[in-house]
Amino acid sequence: LESVHGNGMADSRQSLSMSPIHTVNIHNNKAKSIITNKVAPVVITYNCRQEFQIHDDILKANYKVGRISDSMPEHYLVKGEYFMVQDVYSKADVLNTTDHYGAPNFRQVKGSYPLYGMGQPSLNGFRQVLQRLQAQGQEEIIFFCVREEPVVFLHKDDDFVPYTPRRKENLHENLHGLEKEGTVEKLELTIRNELYDFAKLNEDVFYVYNDIEFFKDEPQKISIACEEDIHVTEEVYKRPMFTM
């Protein structure tokens, strides 16, 4: 696989100025109603003399923004530094097996042993792999995921497509040395929460990158309306247990 570096340096900076955070205590016996409008949640006390509004500015102040190049839009960065890149691009599937088997570089070891390997599939692709193996007479399948970096699956059309966080300096390179930030499973949950927050702050839209060679029409907008639009690895690989 070739290594392609991005153009220019990432422009990362703190998004919006920090605003003082005021804590308001409202007792249950005095709160009359909570009204949600398009601007922000509004809390009106029992005597209707005080109104408190929680603005997204507080949330925005904790996130950083950046861009791949000056000609591209600025957007929020995962963990303050990472861009979300589609995990498998066309040239990575050197065996050209995605369409036929459901996963890139799907192959069987030499000999008669039913041992297989593959690249990262989407949710529907993983189902297709399992269906292929079942059609070959395999009744019990033991699956091992050896990924060492976090992967999240974003809802796209009728599928969930894998995306991974990448550094601006080399969008093709997997992340390494993340042990100090916790387990991969914990990182995936953190990333899911951040992506959902980012979308809420931008009309349910987040920016991802599919073409990191020529950057044609990049970044792409992807809709995230709820947390269910984002799956972590465990959810993708366990779902067929209940649907097949």
C-alpha positions as CSV (number, residue, x, y, z in Angstrom):
1,L,0.0,0.0,0.0
2,E,1.3,3.4,-0.9
3,S,1.7,6.2,1.7
4,V,0.1,9.5,0.8
5,H,0.6,12.6,2.9
6,G,-2.0,15.4,3.1
7,N,-1.4,18.8,1.7
8,G,-0.4,21.4,4.2
9,M,-0.6,21.4,7.9
10,A,-3.8,21.0,9.9
11,D,-5.1,24.2,11.2
12,S,-6.2,23.3,14.7
13,R,-7.4,25.8,17.2
14,Q,-9.8,26.1,20.1
15,S,-13.3,26.6,18.7
16,L,-15.0,29.7,20.0
17,S,-13.9,31.6,23.1
18,M,-14.4,30.1,26.5
19,S,-17.5,31.4,28.3
20,P,-17.9,31.3,32.1
21,I,-20.1,28.4,33.2
22,H,-22.7,29.2,35.8
23,T,-24.3,26.4,37.8
24,V,-28.0,26.8,38.6
25,N,-29.7,24.7,41.2
26,I,-33.4,24.1,40.7
27,H,-35.4,22.2,43.3
28,N,-37.8,19.6,42.0
29,N,-40.7,21.0,44.1
30,K,-40.3,24.4,42.4
31,A,-39.7,23.4,38.8
32,K,-42.9,23.7,36.7
33,S,-41.9,22.8,33.2
34,I,-39.0,22.2,30.9
35,I,-39.5,23.5,27.4
36,T,-37.3,22.6,24.5
37,N,-37.0,24.8,21.5
38,K,-34.7,25.0,18.5
39,V,-32.3,27.3,20.3
40,A,-31.6,25.5,23.5
41,P,-33.4,23.9,26.5
42,V,-35.3,26.4,28.6
43,V,-36.1,25.9,32.3
44,I,-38.8,28.1,33.8
45,T,-39.2,28.0,37.6
46,Y,-42.5,27.7,39.5
47,N,-43.1,31.4,40.0
48,C,-42.3,32.1,36.3
49,R,-40.0,34.9,37.3
50,Q,-36.8,33.3,36.3
51,E,-35.7,31.7,33.0
52,F,-32.5,29.8,32.4
53,Q,-31.2,28.8,29.0
54,I,-28.4,26.3,28.3
55,H,-26.5,27.3,25.2
56,D,-24.3,25.1,23.0
57,D,-21.5,27.6,23.4
58,I,-20.4,25.8,26.6
59,L,-20.2,22.5,24.6
60,K,-18.4,24.1,21.6
61,A,-15.8,25.6,23.8
62,N,-14.5,22.1,24.7
63,Y,-13.9,21.0,21.2
64,K,-11.2,21.9,18.6
65,V,-11.6,22.5,14.9
66,G,-9.3,22.0,11.9
67,R,-9.1,21.4,8.2
68,I,-7.0,19.4,5.7
69,S,-6.2,22.4,3.6
70,D,-7.1,26.0,3.3
71,S,-9.5,25.3,0.4
72,M,-11.6,22.8,2.5
73,P,-14.2,23.6,5.2
74,E,-13.2,23.7,8.8
75,H,-14.9,21.2,11.2
76,Y,-14.6,19.6,14.6
77,L,-11.8,17.1,15.2
78,V,-12.1,13.8,17.0
79,K,-10.1,13.8,20.3
80,G,-9.0,17.3,19.3
81,E,-6.7,16.2,16.5
82,Y,-8.1,13.4,14.3
83,F,-10.0,13.3,11.0
84,M,-12.5,10.5,10.3
85,V,-11.4,8.6,7.2
86,Q,-13.2,5.7,5.5
87,D,-11.4,2.6,6.6
88,V,-11.0,0.8,3.3
89,Y,-10.5,2.6,0.0
90,S,-10.7,0.9,-3.5
91,K,-6.9,0.4,-4.0
92,A,-6.6,-1.4,-0.7
93,D,-8.7,-4.3,-1.9
94,V,-5.9,-5.8,-4.1
95,L,-7.7,-9.2,-4.4
96,N,-10.9,-7.4,-5.5
97,T,-13.2,-9.5,-3.3
98,T,-15.5,-6.9,-1.8
99,D,-18.3,-7.2,-4.3
100,H,-18.2,-11.0,-4.4
101,Y,-17.5,-11.9,-0.8
102,G,-18.5,-8.8,1.1
103,A,-15.0,-8.0,2.5
104,P,-11.8,-6.7,1.0
105,N,-9.0,-9.2,0.4
106,F,-11.1,-12.2,1.6
107,R,-9.0,-15.4,1.2
108,Q,-8.5,-18.9,2.6
109,V,-5.2,-20.3,3.8
110,K,-3.6,-23.0,1.7
111,G,-4.7,-26.5,2.3
112,S,-8.1,-27.8,3.4
113,Y,-8.4,-26.0,6.7
114,P,-11.4,-23.7,6.9
115,L,-9.3,-20.7,8.0
116,Y,-10.0,-17.4,6.4
117,G,-8.7,-13.8,6.5
118,M,-10.1,-10.5,5.4
119,G,-9.9,-6.8,5.6
120,Q,-12.5,-4.6,7.3
121,P,-16.0,-5.1,6.1
122,S,-19.1,-3.0,6.5
123,L,-22.0,-4.3,8.5
124,N,-23.8,-5.6,5.4
125,G,-20.4,-6.9,4.1
126,F,-19.9,-8.9,7.3
127,R,-23.3,-10.5,6.9
128,Q,-22.4,-11.4,3.3
129,V,-19.2,-13.1,4.5
130,L,-21.1,-15.2,7.0
131,Q,-23.7,-16.1,4.4
132,R,-20.9,-17.3,2.1
133,L,-19.4,-19.4,4.8
134,Q,-22.8,-20.9,5.7
135,A,-23.4,-21.7,2.0
136,Q,-20.2,-23.7,2.0
137,G,-21.5,-25.8,4.9
138,Q,-19.9,-24.0,7.9
139,E,-22.3,-24.3,10.8
140,E,-20.1,-22.7,13.5
141,I,-17.9,-19.7,12.9
142,I,-15.3,-18.3,15.4
143,F,-14.4,-14.8,14.5
144,F,-11.3,-12.9,15.7
145,C,-10.9,-9.1,15.3
146,V,-7.2,-8.2,15.5
147,R,-7.7,-4.4,15.0
148,E,-5.6,-2.3,17.3
149,E,-7.2,1.0,16.5
150,P,-10.7,2.3,17.1
151,V,-13.3,1.8,14.3
152,V,-16.8,3.3,14.2
153,F,-19.5,2.4,11.7
154,L,-21.6,5.3,10.4
155,H,-25.0,4.9,8.9
156,K,-24.9,5.4,5.2
157,D,-27.9,4.5,2.9
158,D,-28.8,1.0,4.1
159,D,-25.4,0.0,5.5
160,F,-23.0,1.0,8.3
161,V,-19.6,1.9,6.8
162,P,-16.4,1.7,8.9
163,Y,-14.4,4.9,9.6
164,T,-11.2,5.4,11.6
165,P,-9.5,8.4,13.1
166,R,-6.3,9.5,11.3
167,R,-3.7,12.1,11.8
168,K,-3.4,14.9,9.3
169,E,0.2,14.1,8.6
170,N,-0.6,10.7,7.1
171,L,-4.2,9.9,6.5
172,H,-3.3,6.4,5.2
173,E,-1.4,5.4,8.4
174,N,-3.2,3.5,11.2
175,L,-2.9,5.0,14.6
176,H,-0.4,3.5,17.0
177,G,0.5,3.9,20.7
178,L,-3.1,4.5,21.9
179,E,-2.8,2.3,24.9
180,K,-2.4,5.2,27.3
181,E,-5.8,6.5,26.2
182,G,-7.5,3.3,27.3
183,T,-8.9,0.2,25.6
184,V,-10.0,0.3,21.9
185,E,-13.5,-0.4,23.1
186,K,-13.5,2.6,25.4
187,L,-12.0,4.8,22.7
188,E,-14.8,3.8,20.2
189,L,-17.4,4.8,22.8
190,T,-15.7,8.2,23.3
191,I,-15.5,8.8,19.6
192,R,-19.2,7.9,19.2
193,N,-20.2,10.4,21.8
194,E,-18.0,13.1,20.2
195,L,-19.4,12.5,16.7
196,Y,-22.9,12.8,18.0
197,D,-22.1,16.0,19.8
198,F,-20.4,17.4,16.7
199,A,-23.5,16.6,14.6
200,K,-25.8,18.2,17.1
201,L,-23.7,21.4,16.9
202,N,-23.9,21.4,13.1
203,E,-27.5,20.6,12.1
204,D,-27.1,16.8,12.4
205,V,-24.1,16.8,9.9
206,F,-20.5,15.7,10.4
207,Y,-17.6,15.7,7.8
208,V,-15.8,12.6,6.8
209,Y,-13.2,11.7,4.1
210,N,-13.6,9.0,1.5
211,D,-11.1,9.9,-1.1
212,I,-7.7,10.6,0.6
213,E,-5.7,10.4,-2.6
214,F,-7.2,13.1,-4.8
215,F,-9.7,14.6,-2.3
216,K,-12.3,15.0,-5.0
217,D,-15.5,16.5,-3.4
218,E,-14.0,16.1,0.0
219,P,-14.9,16.2,2.8
220,Q,-18.2,14.4,2.6
221,K,-21.2,15.3,4.7
222,I,-22.8,12.5,6.6
223,S,-26.0,12.7,8.6
224,I,-26.0,11.7,12.3
225,A,-29.5,12.3,13.7
226,C,-29.1,10.0,16.8
227,E,-26.5,7.8,18.5
228,E,-28.0,4.8,16.8
229,D,-26.6,6.1,13.5
230,I,-23.1,5.2,14.9
231,H,-22.1,1.6,15.8
232,V,-19.0,0.4,17.5
233,T,-17.1,-2.7,16.5
234,E,-18.7,-5.0,19.0
235,E,-22.2,-4.0,17.9
236,V,-21.4,-4.8,14.3
237,Y,-19.9,-8.2,14.9
238,K,-22.5,-9.4,17.4
239,R,-25.6,-8.3,15.5
240,P,-25.6,-11.3,13.1
241,M,-26.0,-13.5,16.2
242,F,-29.6,-12.2,16.4
243,T,-30.4,-11.6,12.8
244,M,-29.1,-14.7,11.0
